[in-house]
Amino acid sequence: MRGFRVLTFDVVGTLIDFEAGIVECVRRTAGPDGSRLSGEEILEAFGVAEDEQQQRAPHLPFTQMLDPISTRLAARLDVPALDGCGGPSPLRLSISAWPAFPDAPEALAALRRRFRLVAVTNADNAATRAMSRTLGDPFHDAVTAEDVGVNKPDPQVFAYCLGRQSVLGIGRSDVLHVAQSQYHDIGVARRLGYATCWIERRRGRDGFGATPAPRAVAVPDYHFGTLAELSAAVDDAPAANGGGD
C-alpha cells in the first residue's frame, strides 16, 4: 500500500458527511413537520432524485444539481419550502455547514505525510474550497466538475486528473482512488485500471442511502468502513521497498 504516490479522494460522502447534512437541512426546512420524515426516507428520495438529475444534465456540477434535486424533493417529501423557486435552494445553501466525518481530518493529516492528496469531486470550485476548509485543507490539488465540465462517473474526470498529476511524473499505477460511492467512483475507476479503496460509510446499513444505486457492486482492491481504518492499514503496511520503517 505504501507503494502508491497519490491518493485521490471522492469528497462528498467519503470525507464530508453529506447524508447528515441533507437530513438536517430537510428537517430544518420542513419546520415542526420535519419530525415525520425518517432519515432513510429522506436519503432514499435524494438518491433517486440525484440519479434522475445525473441522467438529465451530466455536465452540471453537483453543487448546481442541488437546486433541481431540491425541487424534486419538495414534491416527493411534501416539503414545499425546499423548492428554491429559481434561486439557490436550501440544500445548496447548506453545503458549507455539512460536517466532516469525525475520523476524516486526523486521518487525512496522517495520510498527507506519506502521500500526495488530490480531491476529485463533482462539486464546483467554491464548494470544494469550503469543504476543504472543513477538513483542515489537506489537499495538494483538487479536480472539480467545474474544471472538467462533466461529473463522475464520466471517465473524463479521471483522465483530466491523471493529466494534471502526470506533470509530476505520476502514472496510473501510482494512484489509489479512495471513495464511498460505488455509483460515481469505484466501478468506473476499476474499469479504467486504477487501484481502488472503498470506504463503505454505510457498512452494516441497508441500501445506498443518498447515493444512487450502482448496477453492480465492484470489488475494490481495499475495503474499509472508515478513513481511520485506511490510515491504520497504511501504518501497518510494509514499506514499499519491503523493509521496515
N, C-alpha and C positions, 0 to 999 in steps of 0.2 A: 504493500500500500504506500510506503514511503517513496516508491519509485516514481510516483506522479509528481509533476512540477506545478500543475494548475488544478485547482478545484473550481469548477463553475457551479453556480448556485441558482436554482429557482428561488425566488424571494417570497412571493405571496403564497402562503400555505406551508412553506418549508421553514422559513425563518420568522415570518410575520404571521401571527395567529389571526388570519382574516376571518375564520369562522366565528371566533369570539367577537370580532369587530362587527361582523354582519349582524349577528344575533342581537348584540347590544343596540346597534343603530335601529334595526327594525322595531324592536320592542319600545325603545325610547320614542321613536316617531309615532308609533301607534298609541302612545299615551296609556291611560289606565286600562285600555282594552288589550294592551300588548301581552298581558299575562296569559291570555287564552292560547297564544301561539307557542308550541313547543319548539325547542331549539332545532331538533331534527326536521320538523316540518318546514321551518324557515330555510334551512340549509339545502334540503332536497329541492325546494322550489327555486332557490337560487341556482343550483346546479343545472336544472332543466332550462331555466331562462338564459344562463350563460351559453349553454350548448346551442340553443336557438340563435342567439346573437352571434356566436362564433361562425355559424354557417352563413348568416346574412352578411356580415361585414368582417371578414377575417383580417383586414388591414387595420382595423380600429384598435388602438391601444386599450388594454383592459381598463385603464382609468376612465376613458371616454365611454367604454362599453357599459359602465356602471349606470349611466343615465337611462338608456333604453331598458337595461335589466331592471332598474328600479320601477320603471313604468309597468313592466310585466308583473313584477312582484306586487305592485299596488293593486292590480286586478286579481292575481292569484290568491293573495292573502287577505284581500279586502281591507287594505290599509291605504286609503286614497292619498294621504299626506306623503307617501313615498314617491309619488309622481312629481318630478321636478318641474313639469309644465314648461319645458323648453329651456330651463336654466339648469345649473348644476344640481344634481339630485342629492338628497340626504346621504345616500350611500357614498357618492363621490366625495362629498364634503367631509365624510368621516374618516377618510384614509389616514390622515396624519395622526389620528387617535388610535388606530389599530395597534395592539400591543405586540411586542416581540414574544416568541415563546421563551419561557423563563431560562431555558438552557442555552439559547442561541448566542447572546452576546459573549458570554465567557468562552463557549466552545469556539466561536469564530476568532476570538482573540488568540486562543491557543493554536488553532489551525493556521492563522496568519504567520506565525513564527516559523512554520515549515513550508508553506505553500503560497503561491500567488493566488489570491481570491478574486473571482470575477462574478459579478451579478449578471444573470441572463434572465431578463424579466419581461413579461407582457405589459408592465406598467409604462407610463410615459416618464420623461426625464424628471419632471418636478416631483411626482410621487415617489420615484426611486430615490431621489435625494432625501426626501422626508423619511422614508423607511430606513435608509442607510443611517441617518442620524439616530433613529430609534435603536438601531443595532450597535451603535458605537462607531460608525464609519469604518467598517472593517475591510472594505473592498479596495483592491488596487486598480480595478477597472470595472466598468458597467456597460452592458449592451441592453438596450431597451427596444420595445416595439416601435417607439417613436424614431429611433435611429434606423431601424431596418425597414420599416414600412409594412411589416406583417407580424403576426403573432405566432408563437409556438402553438401547435406542433408543426408549423411550416419549417422544413429543413433549412430554408434561407437564414433563419435566425442563428442556427448553429454554424453555418458556413461563414456568416458575417463575423461571428465571434472568433472563430478559428483564424480567419484572415487577420483580425486585429492582433491576435496573440502571435501569429507567425512572424511578425517583425522582430520578435524576441527569440526566434529560433525554436518556437514551440510547435510541435506537431500533434496530431490527433491522439497518438499513443501516450502523450504526456498529460492528457486531460482526464480527470474523473468528474463526471457530471452528477451533481447531488440534488435530489428533488423529491418532493412528496407526490407529485401528480403523475400517475400513470398515463393519463389522457394527454397532457401537454408536453411531458418531458421524457419519462423513462422509455416508453415504447419507441418513440422516434429516435432518441439518442442511441438505443440499442441497434435499430435498423441502420443507422449511419456509421456504426462501428466504434462508438465511444464506450469506454468503461462507464458503468453507471452504479450509483448508490441510491437505493430507495429508502428515504426517511418516511416510514409509514406512520405518520402522525395520528392516524385513526386506528392504530393497531388495537384489536380487541373490540372494535365497534363495527356494526353492520354498515354496509353501503359505502359510498364515496363522499357523503356529505355535500359540501358546496362545490365540489369539483365534478365536472361531467364524467359519467361512467365511460371507461375505455371499452373498445370492442373486445379486447382480451388483456389479461394481466401479464405483462412481460416479466421475465425472470431477470433480476438485476445481478450484477457481479457482487454487490454488497447490499446488505439489508439490515437496517436498524430501525428502532422506534423513535429515537431522538438524536439530535445532533451531538449531545453529550456522549452517547454510545459510540458514534463515529470518532469523535476526538479521542476517546479512551482506546479504541481499537488502533488508531494511528500510534499512540504512545506505546502500545504493547507490541506493535508490528516490528519484525526485524528490520534493521537498517537496509537501505537499498543495495548496499554492497555485500549484504549477507553477514556483516559483523555486528557488534553491539554498539551501544551509544558511545 
